[in-house]
Amino acid sequence: MAKARKNPYAKPDHFTREAKERGYPARSVFKLEEIDRRCRLLRAGQRVLDLGAAPGSWSMYAAQRIGRTGKLLAIDLVPVPLALGEAATFVQGDALTLTNEDLARFAPYDVVLSDMAPSTSGTRDADQARSHELFVRALDVARALLAPGGAFVGKIFMGPDFEDARRRVRSAFTEVRGIRPEGTRATSYEIFVVGLGRKVPAAPAAPT
C-alpha cells in the first residue's frame, strides 16, 4: 500500500511560529519582508495598494513601514478580521471586477502589491493558468495606478506562462527581478516577480 503524503501545512514550522509571536496572522509576512529588504521597496509616507490582502500580514507589515504619513488601501474578497494600522483602509471586493476607479482611492501609488493566488484545484496546469490571470490583472492595475518610478510585486505560480508574465513586467518597468523568498515552502511553486522603476507611460499619438 502506498504511503499517504504528508500535508506540509499541517504542522506549524518556525516561520509560522515566529509570525504568530510577532503578531502577524500568517508566515507570508516574511516573504514581503525579504522582498522589501532586497529591493528597498517600502518607506515612510508612501501610498500602497495591497491586492489579495487577507489574512492581513502583508498589509500590517506595509502599514508599519509607511507609517502615519502613508496611505494603504487593502483589497480582498474576504474580510480581514484584525487592525491593520491607522494608515490602512480595507475594502471587501474582488480585485478582478473592481474598476480601476474603485481602486484609485489613494492613487497615484508608490507600490502595488499582489499576493493573490487561486483556490487550488490540484490540477497544476489549471492552477497555474488561473494564477497567471490574477497576476496579469494585478499588473494591469499597477500600470494604470502607479506613479512614475513606482514598484510592483506580484505572485505567480511557475509554469508555461511565467515568461509571458515577466515580459509584461519588463515592458512597464526599468528593472525586473524574480524572487523566491526563503520563507516559501519547499513544496510550493510560487515565485514573486518584482518590477522596479515604473516607466513613464508613452503619451498618445497626436491625431494627424
N, C-alpha and C positions, 0 to 999 in steps of 0.2 A: 504493500500500500504506500502511495506517495505521501510524503510528509506535508502537512499543512504549512503554507507560507506564513512566516511571522509578520504581523502587522507592525510596520516601523513606527506608526503613530500611537501605538497602544501604551507604550511606556515613556514617560517624560524623560528627555535627555537633559544634558546640562544647560543647553541653550534655553529650553523651556523653563527649567527651574530658575535660572538666573533672571529671565524676563519677569516671572512672577514676583521674585524678590525685589525687583526694581519697579514694580507697579504697572508693568505692561501686560495686556491680556494675551499676547502671543509672541512667540520666538522670532517672528518675522521682523521685529524691530532691529535685530542685529544685522539683517541684510541691508536695510536702509542706512544704518549707522556706518557700515563698512563702505557702501557706495558713497555716502556723504564724505567720509574721511578721504577716500581715494580721489574723489572728483571735486572736492571743495564746493559742495552743492548748496548748502543752506547757511544763511547768516541772518543776523538781526535786521528787522524791518522789511523783509521780503514778503511778496504776495505769492501764495502757493495754492494750487488746486490738486486735491488728492482724490483720484477716481478709484472706486472699489475700496473704500476706507475701512469697512468692518473687518475685524473686530475693533480696530482703532489704534493699533500700535504705531503705524506709520504717522497717522495724524497727530498723536500725542507727541511723538518724537519731533516732528516738523514744527509743531506749535511751540515746543520748548526752545528750539533752535532760532525761530524767527522772533520770539519774544513779544512783548506787549505792543511794540510798534509795528508788528507784522500783521498780515491777514491771511487766514487759511479757510478755504471752502472745501469741505469733505462731503463726498457723494457715495451713497451705496443703496442697494435695493432693500437691505435690512437695517433696522435701527442700530446705532452704536450706543449701548447702554452704559456709558461712562462719560465723565467730564473730560473733554479734550483740551481744555485750557481756554483762557479768555480771548486768545487770538483766533479761535476756531469757530466756524459756523457749520453745522451739519444740515444737509438736505437729503431726505429719503427719496430716491428716484433711480431710474435706470439710465446709466450713462450712455446706453445705446440709443435711447429715444429722447432724452432731454435735448433741447436745442442748444446751440452754442450761446444763444442769448440767455437761456436759463443758467448756463454755467459761467457767465461772464460777470458775476456779481463783483468780483474784485480785480477784474482784468484791467490792464494787461498784467499777466502773471510773470513772475521771475522763474518759477519752477512749476512744471506739471508732472505729477507722479501717477503711475498706474500700476497697482499690484493686482489688477483684475485677472481672474482665472475662471474658466468654465467649470461647471459641475461635471466632474469627470464621469465618463460612461464606461471606462475600461477598455475602450477601443482607441488605441493610441492615435491612429490617423485622424479619426473624427475629433478627438480632444484637441489635437494639435491645430486642426483647421479652425475650430471654434476659438482657440487661443489667439490665432493669427487675426481673426475677425475683431476680437476685443482689442488687440494691440493696434490694429490699423485705426480703429475708432478713436482710441486714446491719442494716437499720433495726429490724427486729423484735428482733434480739439487743440492739441498743443500748437500745431501750425497756425490755427486761427486765433488763439488767445494769448500766446506767449509774446512778451516784449522782445525786440531785437537783443541778441546776446543771451537770452534765457536758455534754460536747460529742461530736458525731458528724460524721464526714467520710465521704461515700460517693460513689463514681464511678458515673456513668450515661451511656449514650450518648443524645445528644439525639434526640428523636422524639416520637411522639404520647403516650407515657406520662410525659413529663417533668413535666407539670403535676400528674399524679397523685402522682408521687414527691415533689414539692415540697409538695403539700397534706398528705401523710402526715407529712413532717418538721415542718411548721408546727403540726400538731396536738399534737406532743410537745415542742416547744422554743419558747422565748420569742423567739428570733431565727433567721432563716433567710437564708442567703446562697448565691448561685450563683457559683462562681468557676471561671474558665478560666485556669489559670496560664500565665505567659509560656513555660514550658518545654514546653507542649503543642504537638505537631507541627501544622503548618498543615493537614495532610490529615485530622487526627483530628476526630471529632465527639463526643468525650468532654467532660464537664463534671463538676465536683465540687459536690455540694450539702452545705452545712455547716449543722448545727443547733447552736446555742449556747444554754446555759441549759436543761437538761433540766427540764421541768415536774415537779412532784411528782405522781406518779400518784394519781388520784382513789381514795379508799377505796371498797371495795364497799359497796353499799347494804345497810343492816341489814334482815334479814327482817322482814316485817310479820306 
